[in-house]
Every structure is written in structure tokens, then in C-alpha cells.
Amino acid sequence: MFETGVNILTYLSQGAWTTISIFLVSTLFSFIMAFVAGLMRLVKNPLVRGFTTLYVEIFRGTSLIVQLFWLYYAVPMLFNIDLGSNFWVGVIAIALNYGAYMSEVVRSSILAIDKGQTEASIALNFSGFQRMRHIILPQALRLMLPEFGNYSIQILKGTALVSLIGLTDILYYGDIYRSSNLSEGPIAYMMVLVMYFIIALPLIWLSKKGEKISRRGVAS
């Protein structure tokens, strides 16, 4: 049993780099989308705010797997848009989905900052950009850290769906192993679970560190 588990883990490791790669790139773009959309939802222009709200609600209100299939199958056929390899389709789908969720974290964290500080910075002739950069965002980032840590773990788990569009990630190799060794299928999926947990451990640790930093910021 133990030897079988080790052999399966070794086999699954072939897909680990794909999983880690898509997680890292997707997380980066998710954070970018979160800040862009979160800030755009705070602007006074109703068109910009309305367009961003529409994006957020659509991607929060539909399933990631549906979005993945829509980008992979429907967009190229309906709009003749080439999104590149299935790797980039996976990245775009995950980034748009989690970017929409995290944009609400950005927006709510900025709104949570005491308005008195904004009024004081206006009195000191700070521009809007200076107020956001030097006064609001440094404090809002502390509030965002715990949620961003939690969403990073969610993104890792969401990467398992990319096997459905042919990406050779951990789950993909788990399915291949199970189809070739039916009697060891349950062990293979157990090892898939173990491997995801191993990859998630640093994220769990970072998430807890983020919570501590956030609590210190609130306490101060």
C-alpha cells in the first residue's frame, strides 16, 4: 500500500509543474484584475462603474467550469478570437473569475478606511492619486491580506478544472493512472488529494501570517 502510494505520487509529480505554473500566473492576473475592477467600481463615471459592475456580477454569478468551457469552445467559434493555448485559456478563466470576487475585497477595504483621513489629505492638497497611494491603499492592503490569502488557496483548488480542457496537471495524471490501473483508482485519487494539500501548505502558512499582519494593523 505504502509503496503503491509512493509510486503514484511519483507519477503524479509529472503534472505538478503545470498545476503550480497555472496557479502562479492565474494568481498574479487575479490580483491585477481585482485591483483594476475594485478601483474602477469606485470612480464617479457611471459608464465605467456600470461596465465594471456588469463584469463582476457576471463572473460571480456563473460557474468557473462554465466560464472555462465558454472561453475554450464558444469564444473562438462565435467571435473568431484566438485566446492562445489551453494554458492561457485556463489562466484567463481563473483570473476573470477570482478577480471578480477579489475586486469586492479591494472595494470594501478601501471604503472601510476612515473618511476623516481622506478629508485631512485633501486639506493638505494631496491629489487623488497621492491620497490613494500614500494614505488609503497602505491601510487597505492590511485589511485585504487575510481574504487574499484565502482566495489564493481557492485559486489553487480551482486549477484542478483545467484538466477538462486538456491541460496535463495533477488531476489529469490522476485520471490517466486510474484509467490504466482501475483497482488502484481510489488510491490514485487519494494521492491527488495529498499532493494538492502539500502544495497548499505554504499558502495556508502565508494566509495565517497575513491574518496576523492584518490584526496588528487594525490594533495599531
ChimeraX attribute file (.defattr): number of C-alpha atoms within 10 A of each C-alpha:
attribute: neighborCount
match mode: 1-to-1
recipient: residues
	/A:1	8
	/A:2	7
	/A:3	8
	/A:4	13
	/A:5	15
	/A:6	12
	/A:7	14
	/A:8	22
	/A:9	20
	/A:10	12
	/A:11	17
	/A:12	24
	/A:13	18
	/A:14	15
	/A:15	18
	/A:16	19
	/A:17	13
	/A:18	18
	/A:19	24
	/A:20	17
	/A:21	15
	/A:22	23
	/A:23	23
	/A:24	16
	/A:25	15
	/A:26	26
	/A:27	23
	/A:28	16
	/A:29	18
	/A:30	28
	/A:31	22
	/A:32	17
	/A:33	21
	/A:34	27
	/A:35	20
	/A:36	16
	/A:37	26
	/A:38	27
	/A:39	18
	/A:40	19
	/A:41	22
	/A:42	16
	/A:43	11
	/A:44	9
	/A:45	10
	/A:46	11
	/A:47	10
	/A:48	15
	/A:49	17
	/A:50	13
	/A:51	13
	/A:52	21
	/A:53	16
	/A:54	12
	/A:55	15
	/A:56	24
	/A:57	12
	/A:58	14
	/A:59	18
	/A:60	16
	/A:61	11
	/A:62	11
	/A:63	11
	/A:64	18
	/A:65	16
	/A:66	11
	/A:67	21
	/A:68	23
	/A:69	17
	/A:70	16
	/A:71	20
	/A:72	21
	/A:73	12
	/A:74	14
	/A:75	14
	/A:76	14
	/A:77	12
	/A:78	9
	/A:79	8
	/A:80	9
	/A:81	11
	/A:82	12
	/A:83	15
	/A:84	10
	/A:85	10
	/A:86	17
	/A:87	17
	/A:88	15
	/A:89	21
	/A:90	27
	/A:91	24
	/A:92	19
	/A:93	25
	/A:94	29
	/A:95	24
	/A:96	24
	/A:97	28
	/A:98	26
	/A:99	29
	/A:100	28
	/A:101	21
	/A:102	25
	/A:103	25
	/A:104	18
	/A:105	22
	/A:106	26
	/A:107	20
	/A:108	16
	/A:109	19
	/A:110	23
	/A:111	13
	/A:112	13
	/A:113	16
	/A:114	11
	/A:115	12
	/A:116	9
	/A:117	13
	/A:118	17
	/A:119	13
	/A:120	13
	/A:121	19
	/A:122	14
	/A:123	9
	/A:124	10
	/A:125	11
	/A:126	16
	/A:127	11
	/A:128	11
	/A:129	10
	/A:130	13
	/A:131	19
	/A:132	18
	/A:133	12
	/A:134	12
	/A:135	17
	/A:136	22
	/A:137	17
	/A:138	12
	/A:139	20
	/A:140	22
	/A:141	17
	/A:142	19
	/A:143	25
	/A:144	21
	/A:145	21
	/A:146	21
	/A:147	15
	/A:148	21
	/A:149	20
	/A:150	17
	/A:151	21
	/A:152	25
	/A:153	20
	/A:154	13
	/A:155	21
	/A:156	22
	/A:157	15
	/A:158	17
	/A:159	24
	/A:160	18
	/A:161	18
	/A:162	27
	/A:163	18
	/A:164	14
	/A:165	16
	/A:166	11
	/A:167	22
	/A:168	21
	/A:169	24
	/A:170	29
	/A:171	27
	/A:172	22
	/A:173	22
	/A:174	26
	/A:175	17
	/A:176	15
	/A:177	18
	/A:178	18
	/A:179	12
	/A:180	10
	/A:181	12
	/A:182	11
	/A:183	10
	/A:184	17
	/A:185	17
	/A:186	13
	/A:187	17
	/A:188	27
	/A:189	18
	/A:190	15
	/A:191	23
	/A:192	22
	/A:193	14
	/A:194	13
	/A:195	17
	/A:196	18
	/A:197	16
	/A:198	11
	/A:199	15
	/A:200	17
	/A:201	12
	/A:202	12
	/A:203	18
	/A:204	16
	/A:205	11
	/A:206	17
	/A:207	21
	/A:208	16
	/A:209	15
	/A:210	21
	/A:211	20
	/A:212	15
	/A:213	16
	/A:214	20
	/A:215	14
	/A:216	11
	/A:217	14
	/A:218	11
	/A:219	7
	/A:220	6
